Each structure stands twice: as structure tokens, then as C-alpha cells.
Amino acid sequence: MPAILALPIAYLIGSIPSGWLVVRVATGKDVRAIESGRTGGTNAMRAAGFLAGLATGILDILKGAAAVWVSKSIADGTDWMSAVSGLMAIIGHNYSAFLIEKGEDGKIRFKGGAGGATTLGAAIGLWAQSWMFILPFALIFYVVVGYASLTTISIAAAAMGVFLVRAIEGNDPWGYVVFGAAAVVIVVFALRPNLQRLKEGTERRVNLIARVFKTGEYKKE
């Protein structure tokens, strides 16, 4: 029974709306009313600047890691429960229990992000050194490709790759590979609108240099 409790706890930890809180404190704005409406680091950066985006990303990483660490403590090291708890944190981030809205059509919706930073955090919770492989890959991908949506997917894909190699070597359980594969599915599902815009050629690229230094290109966006 205590092991089962790890799952709703992981979901609630993942549900903490870091981006909403950071943007609200920094500017008084509701990040859900800006650009994509997501609460992740990229949209927080659009709403309140680079530091707000960075703070959001760090907090989202921490809650992913915390969800897995709590699970490991409660579930007494059960590998599969740790992996599923990581996924529950990502789902909580994407569909937050604290950001429930009623749409114009009367349907209830759970708002949130796309899950990239929380996926990284959960991977760190599963294997602490995973960030040394995932984060550089994602940063290079971000700078070269320039699309935040594809970078988010690359984080989950890199996590799956890292755990696949480690599972083949006998260093990690195969449940961690399943975590990576399922994270890719969850993230891709959340980014369906972005992928459609990519297909149509209308997805906006993010110029990270411009956003950090606030160049003319940044001001035109």
C-alpha cells in the first residue's frame, strides 16, 4: 500500500505549476494567457524574460527528481515504481491538478507544460549522472535546431537512449528504458500542435542568443 501511494504523490509533485508561480511573482501575469499558454520554461521566458525561464526550468527539473526520490523512499527501491513515478510527475506537469480550467465548450481541461525539464529531472532521480549526457545533447540540439518543441522531445529521446545503453550493459533495470520510451510518447502527445505547425512551416524558432542579450531580433518577436 505505501508503494502505491508513491504514484499520486509523484503526480502532485509534478503538478506544482512552477512556471505559473514564477511568472506571477515576477510580473503579475498569468502565463497561461501568453503565447502557447504552457507553463514550461520556454513560455515563462517569453512572458517574463530569460531568468524567469531559467528559474522555471530548474524548478521543473527539481520536481521531476523529487518525485522519483520520494518514490524510492516510499517504495523501498522498487525499480518499476520509481520509473512509473517519474512518468506520473511528467503527466502532473503537463496536466496539473492545480491548473484546472473550464473551456468555452464546458469541458474541463488541465493546463501545464510539455514535460521536457520534468523528464530530465525524473531521469536524474533514476540515475543521478544522467544529466551529464542528456543536458549537453539537448542544449546543442536547441542551439543548432532552434525549435523548443523538438528540443523537448530530444530530452526524452536522450533519456531513453541513456537508459537503453545502461540496461544493455547491466547497469540499470529495463524499467528505466520503458520510462524513457513512455516519456517520449507523453511529450510528443503534448506537443501535437507544435508538430502540426512544424509540418505546415509556421512553427516559430527560438533565438536563444537574442533572448539572453535582448538584441533587436528579440524585440521584434
C-alpha positions as CSV (number, residue, x, y, z in Angstrom):
1,M,0.0,0.0,0.0
2,P,2.7,2.6,0.8
3,A,4.3,1.8,-2.6
4,I,1.0,2.6,-4.4
5,L,0.9,5.9,-2.6
6,A,4.1,6.9,-4.4
7,L,2.1,7.4,-7.6
8,P,-0.4,10.0,-6.6
9,I,2.3,11.8,-4.6
10,A,4.5,11.9,-7.7
11,Y,1.6,13.3,-9.7
12,L,1.0,16.0,-7.2
13,I,4.7,17.0,-7.1
14,G,4.8,17.1,-10.8
15,S,1.6,19.2,-10.8
16,I,3.3,22.1,-8.9
17,P,3.0,24.9,-11.5
18,S,6.5,26.3,-11.3
19,G,6.2,28.5,-14.4
20,W,2.8,29.9,-13.4
21,L,4.2,30.8,-9.9
22,V,7.5,32.3,-11.3
23,V,5.7,34.5,-13.9
24,R,3.0,35.5,-11.4
25,V,5.7,36.6,-8.8
26,A,7.9,38.3,-11.4
27,T,5.3,40.2,-13.5
28,G,1.8,39.6,-12.0
29,K,0.8,38.0,-15.3
30,D,-0.9,34.6,-15.9
31,V,1.5,32.6,-18.1
32,R,-1.5,30.7,-19.4
33,A,-2.7,33.8,-21.2
34,I,0.6,34.3,-23.1
35,E,1.8,32.7,-26.4
36,S,1.4,28.9,-26.2
37,G,-0.3,29.1,-22.8
38,R,2.0,26.5,-21.4
39,T,3.7,26.8,-18.0
40,G,7.2,25.5,-19.0
41,G,10.5,27.3,-19.2
42,T,10.2,28.5,-22.8
43,N,6.8,30.2,-22.3
44,A,7.9,31.6,-19.0
45,M,10.9,33.1,-20.8
46,R,8.5,34.7,-23.3
47,A,6.4,36.0,-20.5
48,A,9.0,37.3,-18.1
49,G,12.4,37.1,-19.6
50,F,15.4,34.7,-19.6
51,L,15.9,34.5,-15.8
52,A,12.2,33.6,-15.3
53,G,12.6,30.9,-17.9
54,L,15.8,29.6,-16.3
55,A,14.2,29.5,-12.8
56,T,11.2,27.7,-14.2
57,G,13.4,25.1,-15.9
58,I,15.4,24.5,-12.7
59,L,12.2,24.1,-10.6
60,D,10.7,21.8,-13.1
61,I,13.8,19.6,-13.1
62,L,13.8,19.6,-9.3
63,K,10.2,18.4,-9.0
64,G,10.8,15.6,-11.5
65,A,13.8,14.4,-9.5
66,A,11.9,14.9,-6.2
67,A,9.0,12.7,-7.4
68,V,11.4,9.8,-8.1
69,W,13.4,10.3,-4.9
70,V,10.2,10.3,-2.8
71,S,9.0,7.2,-4.6
72,K,12.3,5.4,-3.9
73,S,11.9,6.2,-0.3
74,I,8.3,5.1,0.0
75,A,8.5,2.1,-2.4
76,D,11.8,0.8,-0.8
77,G,13.8,0.9,-4.0
78,T,11.2,-0.8,-6.3
79,D,12.6,0.0,-9.8
80,W,9.3,-0.2,-11.7
81,M,7.6,2.0,-9.2
82,S,10.4,4.6,-9.5
83,A,10.1,4.6,-13.2
84,V,6.3,4.9,-13.2
85,S,6.5,7.7,-10.6
86,G,8.8,9.6,-12.9
87,L,6.1,9.3,-15.6
88,M,3.4,10.4,-13.2
89,A,5.5,13.5,-12.4
90,I,5.7,14.3,-16.2
91,I,1.9,13.8,-16.5
92,G,1.3,16.0,-13.5
93,H,3.5,18.7,-15.1
94,N,1.6,18.5,-18.4
95,Y,-1.9,18.2,-16.8
96,S,-1.6,20.0,-13.4
97,A,-4.2,19.3,-10.7
98,F,-3.7,22.9,-9.7
99,L,-4.4,24.5,-13.1
100,I,-7.9,23.2,-13.9
101,E,-10.0,25.3,-16.3
102,K,-13.4,25.1,-17.8
103,G,-13.4,25.9,-21.5
104,E,-16.0,27.8,-23.5
105,D,-17.3,24.4,-24.6
106,G,-17.9,23.5,-21.0
107,K,-15.2,20.8,-20.9
108,I,-12.7,20.6,-18.0
109,R,-9.1,21.0,-19.0
110,F,-5.9,20.5,-17.1
111,K,-3.2,23.1,-18.1
112,G,0.5,22.6,-17.8
113,G,3.7,22.3,-19.9
114,A,5.2,19.9,-22.3
115,G,7.3,17.9,-19.9
116,G,10.9,18.3,-21.1
117,A,12.5,19.7,-17.9
118,T,10.5,17.4,-15.7
119,T,11.6,14.4,-17.8
120,L,15.2,15.4,-17.3
121,G,14.6,15.7,-13.5
122,A,12.9,12.3,-13.3
123,A,15.9,10.8,-15.3
124,I,18.2,12.4,-12.7
125,G,16.1,10.8,-10.0
126,L,16.6,7.4,-11.6
127,W,20.3,7.9,-12.2
128,A,22.0,11.0,-10.9
129,Q,24.6,11.2,-13.6
130,S,22.1,11.1,-16.5
131,W,22.1,14.9,-16.8
132,M,25.7,14.8,-17.9
133,F,24.6,13.1,-21.2
134,I,21.0,14.4,-21.6
135,L,21.6,18.1,-20.9
136,P,24.5,18.8,-23.2
137,F,22.8,16.9,-26.0
138,A,19.6,18.9,-25.5
139,L,21.5,22.3,-25.3
140,I,23.4,21.6,-28.5
141,F,20.2,20.4,-30.2
142,Y,18.5,23.6,-29.1
143,V,21.2,25.9,-30.4
144,V,21.5,24.1,-33.7
145,V,17.9,23.4,-34.5
146,G,16.2,26.3,-32.7
147,Y,12.9,24.7,-32.0
148,A,11.9,24.4,-28.4
149,S,9.3,21.7,-29.2
150,L,11.9,19.4,-30.9
151,T,14.3,20.1,-28.1
152,T,11.8,18.9,-25.5
153,I,11.3,15.7,-27.5
154,S,15.1,15.3,-27.7
155,I,15.4,15.3,-23.9
156,A,13.0,12.3,-23.6
157,A,14.7,10.6,-26.5
158,A,18.1,11.1,-25.0
159,A,16.9,9.7,-21.7
160,M,15.6,6.6,-23.4
161,G,19.0,6.2,-25.2
162,V,21.0,6.6,-22.0
163,F,18.9,4.1,-20.1
164,L,18.9,1.7,-23.1
165,V,22.7,1.7,-23.1
166,R,22.9,1.2,-19.4
167,A,20.3,-1.6,-19.4
168,I,22.3,-3.4,-22.1
169,E,25.4,-3.1,-20.0
170,G,23.5,-4.4,-17.0
171,N,23.8,-1.1,-15.0
172,D,20.1,-0.2,-14.9
173,P,16.8,-2.2,-15.0
174,W,14.8,-2.3,-18.2
175,G,12.0,-0.5,-16.5
176,Y,14.1,2.7,-16.9
177,V,14.1,2.2,-20.6
178,V,10.4,1.9,-20.5
179,F,10.4,5.2,-18.6
180,G,12.3,6.8,-21.5
181,A,10.1,5.4,-24.2
182,A,6.9,6.3,-22.4
183,A,8.3,9.8,-21.7
184,V,8.8,10.3,-25.5
185,V,5.2,9.3,-26.1
186,I,3.8,11.7,-23.4
187,V,5.9,14.6,-24.6
188,V,5.1,14.1,-28.3
189,F,1.4,13.9,-27.4
190,A,1.6,17.2,-25.5
191,L,3.4,18.8,-28.5
192,R,0.9,17.8,-31.2
193,P,0.0,21.4,-32.0
194,N,3.7,22.3,-32.4
195,L,4.4,19.4,-34.6
196,Q,1.5,20.3,-36.8
197,R,2.9,23.8,-37.1
198,L,6.3,22.4,-37.9
199,K,4.7,20.3,-40.7
200,E,3.0,23.5,-42.0
201,G,6.2,25.5,-41.7
202,T,4.7,28.0,-39.3
203,E,6.4,27.0,-36.0
204,R,8.5,29.8,-34.6
205,R,12.2,29.2,-33.9
206,V,13.6,30.5,-30.7
207,N,16.7,32.6,-30.9
208,L,18.3,31.9,-27.6
209,I,21.2,34.4,-28.1
210,A,18.7,37.2,-28.9
211,R,16.6,36.4,-25.8
212,V,19.5,36.3,-23.4
213,F,21.0,39.6,-24.6
214,K,17.8,41.2,-25.8
215,T,19.0,42.1,-29.3
216,G,16.9,43.7,-32.0
217,E,15.7,40.3,-33.2
218,Y,14.4,39.6,-29.8
219,K,12.5,42.9,-29.6
220,K,10.8,42.2,-32.9
221,E,9.3,38.9,-31.7
